[in-house]
Amino acid sequence: MLKFCFRSCLFLFFIIELTACSTSKQIMALKPMPDYSSTEVVYEKQLSFISMPVEIAVKDLQNQTNKYFKGLIYEDNSLDGDNLMMKVYKDNNIVITEQNGKIVMDLPLRILGKIKYGVSSFGLDLTDTKDFYLNGIVRLSSTVGLKDWKIVTNTTIQNIQWKESPSIMVAGKTIPITYLINPALALFKGTLSKLVDDAINESLDIKPYVLDALQNFSEPKKMENDYNSWFAMQPAEVYSTKATVADQKITANFGLKAYFETSIGRKPSLTFDRTNIALKAVDKMPDEFKINVAAFAPYSYASEVVQKNFAGQKFEEGKRSVTVNKVDLWGKDGRMIVALNLSGSVNGDFYLTGIPAYDPIKKEVYLDQVDFVLDSKSKLLKIGDWLAHGLILRKMADACRFSIADQLAYGEKNIATYLNNYEPMKGVKVNGNLGQITPNKVILTPNAIVAMVVAAGKISVSIDGLE
């Protein structure tokens, strides 16, 4: 009886051991803790060139010139040399139009003068002086240029249309004196042309308008509240090519060299020093515009997508297999940690690690250089290398990817709000478009996985000057 009991106990022990050997192995791998200390704040700079035409309506030029030209515009109080004294007044508002790429001005003038006529010779003075009055319209034509932030003109007088012929009254008779006045007026034409050029030069100092616009545009803009993301612009240089006149407006063609910066975590500290902005004349304006667009994917979203990728998959080798029940993601030292809860031939939580990267074709974040974390790998190797190496690991790595197409579209939409008739201040409008997008880097922050891509395109800042 005792022998039977001993054999029965031995058989039961053998059964228990056999059963234990055939069940799954429960392994507890060491969990890598999150660490984002090196990526709490992210800065990215891109060098860009922005078209910046400053447009001045001819109507505004007319208003400014009329403000500058008032009342008495010229005075000659001596009869010496030309036998002519005169005071020239602007008689009415100047009318300015654009014709064939030039500025044309009609300037109404009123002249009060005194003319000396007669003969003085051999000690005899047979001269006399008479007052005269003239009014008429002087037509001037100006070519337009750009120099040292200012619109400059080169003005010539085309013709003078007097309402009445210059004349005086002598002994009750009207005597034309055009032949006496015209030589003096010929000298005055040069003076009047310079007066007009000086008036326009003083009226059209563009620098304050450009710098005010840049000052306003350089203020950092908050792009996303949840992740505290910003972008800012730092102007470096202003370029100029030439000024053109067409369609009843003057266009001063400027361009801006600037750095665009995207930051995450806090407001950028970029500053704009308007006193150090240099103006450089160039023959051709570069116009390449680049900006970083950030696509934010919360870890919860990424974990959910990756878990769906693993759903229904059984990773097998021979008679051994595992199923992924749950996935979690976080960052550590710039690498992504993928926590996998496995069941099957092996049970427990294991940890993959890889370098996050961006696939621009599929618009997905994936992991490169994927492997098990050292402690997980060490424990798996103790029960065999079937799971830690080879095909199964590659299949697991393929499942660790998720789309950021929607997040990228949202980031582009945020940027686009500043590229579609955006008006940071009155008279300043920003327009542009984004085209080619290239991957930059994927950054792991405490709150989200951030895919930074570089968007290239065209942008222009138009300044409608002169109020």
C-alpha positions in Angstrom: 0.0 0.0 0.0 2.8 2.3 0.9 4.6 1.5 -2.4 1.5 2.2 -4.3 1.1 5.6 -2.6 4.7 6.5 -3.3 4.3 5.7 -7.0 1.1 7.7 -7.2 2.8 10.7 -5.6 5.7 10.4 -8.0 3.3 10.2 -11.0 1.4 13.3 -9.8 4.6 15.3 -9.4 5.7 14.3 -12.9 2.3 15.5 -14.3 2.6 18.8 -12.5 6.1 19.3 -13.8 5.1 18.5 -17.3 2.1 20.8 -17.1 4.3 23.6 -15.8 6.8 23.1 -18.7 4.0 23.4 -21.3 2.5 26.6 -20.0 3.5 30.2 -20.9 6.5 31.9 -19.2 5.6 34.9 -17.0 8.4 37.5 -17.3 8.6 40.9 -15.6 10.9 43.2 -17.6 12.2 46.5 -16.2 10.1 49.5 -17.3 12.1 52.4 -18.9 10.9 55.6 -17.3 9.9 58.6 -19.5 12.6 61.3 -19.8 12.0 64.5 -21.8 14.6 66.8 -20.1 16.4 67.5 -23.4 13.4 68.3 -25.5 11.2 70.4 -23.3 11.7 73.5 -25.5 12.3 73.1 -29.2 13.6 75.8 -31.6 13.7 75.5 -35.3 14.9 78.3 -37.7 14.5 78.5 -41.4 16.0 81.2 -43.6 13.4 82.7 -45.9 13.1 85.5 -48.5 9.8 87.4 -48.7 8.6 89.6 -51.5 7.6 92.9 -50.0 6.2 95.4 -52.5 5.2 98.8 -51.1 2.3 100.1 -53.2 1.4 103.8 -53.2 -1.7 104.9 -55.0 -1.2 107.8 -57.3 -4.2 109.3 -55.6 -2.3 109.1 -52.3 0.7 110.7 -53.9 -1.6 113.5 -55.1 -2.9 114.0 -51.5 0.5 114.1 -50.0 1.9 116.5 -52.6 -1.0 118.8 -52.1 -0.3 118.8 -48.3 3.3 119.7 -48.9 2.7 122.3 -51.6 0.7 125.1 -50.1 0.3 128.8 -51.0 3.4 130.6 -52.0 5.9 128.1 -53.5 8.4 130.5 -55.1 9.5 134.1 -54.7 12.0 136.4 -56.6 12.3 139.8 -55.1 14.9 141.3 -57.4 14.7 142.8 -60.8 18.4 142.4 -61.3 19.5 140.2 -64.2 16.1 139.3 -65.7 14.1 142.5 -65.1 11.5 140.3 -63.4 10.2 140.0 -59.9 7.5 137.5 -59.1 5.7 135.5 -56.5 4.3 132.1 -57.5 1.4 130.6 -55.7 -0.3 127.2 -56.1 -3.7 128.4 -57.2 -5.5 125.1 -56.7 -5.0 121.4 -56.0 -2.4 119.5 -58.1 -3.9 116.7 -60.2 -1.6 113.7 -60.6 -2.2 110.7 -62.9 -0.2 107.8 -64.3 0.4 107.7 -68.0 2.6 105.2 -69.8 4.7 104.4 -66.8 5.3 108.0 -65.8 3.7 110.4 -63.3 1.9 113.4 -65.0 1.1 116.4 -62.9 -1.1 119.4 -63.7 -0.1 122.3 -61.4 -2.4 125.4 -61.3 -0.3 128.5 -60.8 -1.0 132.1 -60.0 1.8 134.6 -60.5 2.0 138.1 -59.2 4.9 140.0 -60.8 6.6 143.2 -61.7 8.4 143.7 -65.0 10.9 146.3 -65.9 10.9 147.4 -69.6 12.3 150.1 -71.7 15.9 151.4 -72.6 18.6 152.6 -70.3 21.7 153.9 -72.1 24.0 157.0 -72.5 22.9 158.2 -69.1 19.3 158.2 -70.0 16.9 156.0 -68.2 13.8 155.4 -70.3 12.6 152.4 -68.3 9.5 151.8 -66.4 8.1 149.0 -64.3 4.6 147.5 -64.4 2.8 144.9 -62.3 1.4 141.9 -64.1 -0.8 139.0 -63.2 -0.8 135.5 -64.7 -2.7 132.3 -64.1 -2.4 129.0 -65.9 -1.6 125.3 -65.6 1.8 123.8 -65.7 2.0 120.2 -66.9 5.0 118.2 -65.5 6.1 114.7 -66.2 8.2 112.6 -63.8 10.1 109.3 -64.1 10.2 107.4 -60.8 13.0 105.6 -59.0 13.9 104.2 -55.6 16.8 105.4 -53.5 17.6 105.0 -49.8 14.1 104.0 -48.8 12.6 107.0 -50.8 10.7 107.3 -54.0 12.6 109.8 -56.1 11.5 111.6 -59.3 13.1 113.3 -62.2 10.6 116.0 -63.3 10.5 118.1 -66.4 8.0 120.7 -67.5 6.1 119.7 -70.6 4.2 122.9 -71.2 2.5 125.9 -69.7 -1.0 126.8 -70.6 -1.8 130.4 -69.6 -5.5 131.3 -69.3 -4.5 134.8 -70.7 -1.4 136.0 -72.6 1.0 137.8 -70.3 0.4 141.6 -70.9 0.4 145.0 -69.3 -1.6 148.2 -69.7 0.2 151.2 -71.1 -1.7 154.4 -71.9 -4.9 152.4 -71.8 -3.7 149.9 -74.3 -2.9 146.2 -73.7 0.6 145.4 -74.6 1.7 141.7 -74.8 4.9 141.0 -72.8 5.2 137.3 -73.5 8.6 138.0 -75.2 9.9 139.5 -72.0 8.5 137.0 -69.6 9.3 133.8 -71.4 13.1 134.0 -71.0 12.6 134.5 -67.2 10.1 131.7 -67.1 12.6 129.4 -68.8 14.9 129.8 -65.9 12.0 129.3 -63.5 11.1 126.0 -65.1 14.3 124.4 -63.7 13.5 125.8 -60.3 9.9 124.5 -60.4 11.0 121.0 -61.4 13.3 120.9 -58.5 10.6 122.1 -56.1 8.3 119.3 -57.3 11.1 116.6 -57.0 11.9 117.8 -53.5 8.2 117.8 -52.5 7.8 114.2 -53.7 11.0 113.1 -52.1 10.0 114.5 -48.7 6.5 113.1 -49.1 7.5 109.5 -50.0 9.9 108.4 -47.3 8.9 104.7 -47.2 11.2 103.6 -44.4 8.8 104.3 -41.5 6.0 102.3 -43.2 8.2 99.3 -43.9 9.8 99.3 -40.4 6.4 99.7 -38.7 5.1 96.7 -40.7 8.1 94.6 -39.8 7.9 95.6 -36.2 4.3 94.4 -36.0 4.8 91.3 -38.1 7.8 90.3 -35.9 5.7 89.9 -32.8 5.5 86.1 -32.0 2.3 84.4 -32.9 0.7 81.6 -30.9 -0.2 78.7 -33.2 -1.6 76.1 -30.8 -2.8 76.5 -27.2 -2.8 72.9 -26.1 0.9 72.4 -26.8 2.0 76.1 -26.4 3.5 76.3 -29.9 4.6 79.6 -31.5 6.2 80.9 -34.6 8.2 84.2 -34.9 10.0 86.1 -37.5 13.3 87.9 -37.2 14.1 90.3 -40.1 17.7 90.4 -41.1 18.0 92.5 -44.3 15.8 94.4 -46.7 16.5 94.3 -50.4 15.4 96.7 -53.1 15.3 96.5 -56.9 13.4 99.3 -58.5 10.2 101.3 -58.5 7.6 100.9 -61.2 4.6 103.0 -62.2 1.5 101.3 -63.6 -2.2 100.9 -63.0 -2.4 104.3 -61.2 0.0 103.2 -58.5 3.7 103.4 -57.7 5.3 100.1 -56.6 8.5 100.1 -54.7 9.9 96.6 -55.0 11.4 95.5 -51.7 12.3 92.1 -50.4 13.0 90.8 -46.9 15.6 88.3 -45.7 14.3 86.8 -42.4 14.5 83.9 -40.1 11.3 82.0 -39.2 11.3 80.1 -36.0 9.0 77.6 -34.6 9.1 77.0 -30.8 7.3 74.6 -28.5 7.0 75.1 -24.8 7.4 78.8 -24.4 7.2 82.1 -26.3 10.2 82.8 -28.5 12.7 85.4 -27.4 13.5 86.8 -30.8 13.8 90.6 -31.0 13.7 93.0 -33.9 16.0 95.9 -33.8 14.7 98.4 -36.4 17.8 100.6 -36.1 20.1 97.9 -37.5 18.1 97.0 -40.6 20.2 97.6 -43.7 18.8 98.3 -47.2 20.7 96.6 -50.1 20.1 97.2 -53.7 20.0 94.1 -55.8 19.3 93.2 -59.5 17.1 90.2 -58.7 15.1 89.5 -55.6 15.2 85.9 -54.1 11.8 84.7 -53.1 12.3 81.3 -51.4 10.1 81.0 -48.4 10.4 78.2 -45.8 8.7 77.6 -42.5 8.5 74.7 -40.1 5.0 73.2 -39.6 4.5 71.2 -36.4 2.1 68.2 -36.4 1.2 67.2 -32.8 0.2 63.6 -32.1 -0.7 62.9 -28.4 0.7 59.7 -27.0 -2.8 58.4 -26.3 -3.7 58.8 -30.0 -0.5 57.2 -31.2 -0.9 54.3 -28.7 -4.5 53.7 -29.9 -3.5 53.6 -33.6 -0.5 51.3 -33.0 -2.7 49.0 -30.9 -5.2 48.7 -33.7 -2.3 47.8 -36.0 -1.5 44.9 -33.7 -5.1 43.8 -33.3 -5.9 40.3 -34.6 -2.2 39.6 -35.2 -0.6 36.5 -33.7 3.2 36.5 -34.0 4.2 32.8 -34.5 7.3 30.8 -35.0 6.8 27.0 -35.1 4.6 26.0 -32.1 5.3 29.2 -30.3 3.3 32.4 -30.6 2.4 35.7 -28.8 -0.4 38.2 -29.1 -0.2 41.9 -28.3 -3.0 42.8 -25.9 -2.1 46.4 -25.1 0.2 49.1 -26.4 1.5 52.2 -24.7 4.0 54.8 -25.9 6.3 57.5 -24.4 9.7 59.0 -24.9 13.1 58.6 -23.3 16.3 60.3 -24.3 15.0 61.1 -27.8 13.9 57.6 -28.5 10.4 56.2 -28.4 9.5 53.5 -26.0 6.7 51.0 -27.0 5.3 49.0 -24.1 3.8 45.7 -25.3 1.7 43.5 -23.1 2.1 40.0 -24.5 0.3 36.8 -23.9 0.8 33.3 -25.3 4.1 31.4 -25.2 5.4 34.4 -23.2 3.4 36.5 -20.8 4.3 40.0 -19.5 5.2 43.5 -20.4 8.1 44.1 -22.7 9.5 47.2 -24.2 10.6 48.1 -27.7 12.7 51.2 -28.5 13.3 53.0 -31.7 14.2 56.4 -33.3 11.0 58.2 -34.5 11.0 59.3 -38.1 8.6 60.7 -40.6 7.5 59.0 -43.9 6.5 61.9 -46.2 4.8 59.6 -48.8 2.4 58.0 -46.3 2.5 60.9 -43.9 3.2 58.5 -41.1 5.5 58.5 -38.1 7.4 55.2 -37.8 10.3 53.7 -35.8 13.7 53.2 -37.2 16.4 51.0 -35.6 13.8 49.1 -33.6 14.9 46.6 -30.9 13.9 45.5 -27.5 15.1 47.5 -24.6 18.2 45.9 -23.1 16.5 44.4 -20.1 13.6 43.1 -22.1 15.9 41.6 -24.6 18.0 40.0 -22.0 15.1 38.3 -20.3 13.7 37.1 -23.7 17.0 35.6 -24.7 16.9 33.4 -21.6 14.0 31.6 -23.0 15.2 31.6 -26.6 15.9 34.1 -29.3 12.8 33.4 -31.4 11.0 36.6 -30.2 14.0 38.9 -29.7 15.3 38.5 -33.2 14.3 38.0 -36.8 11.0 38.1 -38.6 8.8 38.6 -35.5 10.7 41.6 -34.4 10.5 43.1 -37.9 6.7 42.5 -38.0 6.3 44.2 -34.7 8.4 47.2 -35.9 6.2 47.5 -39.0 3.1 47.8 -36.7 4.7 50.6 -34.7 3.6 53.4 -37.1 0.7 55.9 -37.2 -0.6 58.5 -39.5 -0.3 62.3 -38.8 -2.0 63.4 -42.0 -4.8 65.1 -40.1 -2.5 66.7 -37.6 -0.3 67.9 -40.4 -3.3 69.4 -42.2 -4.3 71.1 -39.0 -0.8 72.6 -38.7 -0.9 73.8 -42.3 -4.3 75.3 -41.8 -3.0 77.3 -38.8 -0.1 78.6 -40.9 -2.5 79.4 -43.8 -4.5 81.8 -41.7 -1.4 84.0 -41.8 -1.1 83.6 -45.5 -4.5 84.6 -46.7 -5.0 88.4 -46.6 -3.7 88.4 -43.1 -3.6 92.0 -41.9 -1.3 92.5 -38.8 -1.9 96.2 -39.0 -3.9 98.6 -41.2 -2.5 98.9 -44.7 -0.3 95.7 -44.4 -1.5 92.4 -46.0 0.2 89.0 -46.0 -0.5 86.5 -48.8 1.2 83.3 -49.8 0.9 79.6 -50.4 2.7 76.5 -49.2 3.9 73.9 -51.6 6.5 71.3 -51.2 6.8 69.7 -47.8 9.9 67.8 -46.7 10.5 66.0 -43.4 12.7 67.6 -40.8 12.7 65.7 -37.5 10.4 64.0 -35.0 10.6 65.3 -31.5 9.3 63.7 -28.3 7.8 66.2 -25.8 6.1 65.4 -22.5 2.6 65.9 -24.1 2.9 64.7 -27.6 5.0 63.4 -30.5 5.8 66.3 -32.7 6.6 65.8 -36.4 8.4 68.9 -37.7 8.2 69.3 -41.5 9.6 72.1 -43.7 7.0 73.7 -45.9 8.3 75.7 -48.9 6.3 78.2 -50.9 5.9 81.9 -51.8 4.9 84.8 -49.6 4.5 88.5 -50.1 3.9 91.3 -47.6 2.2 94.2 -49.4 2.3 97.6 -47.7 -0.2 100.2 -48.8 1.6 103.3 -47.7 0.8 107.0 -47.2 -2.2 107.7 -45.1 
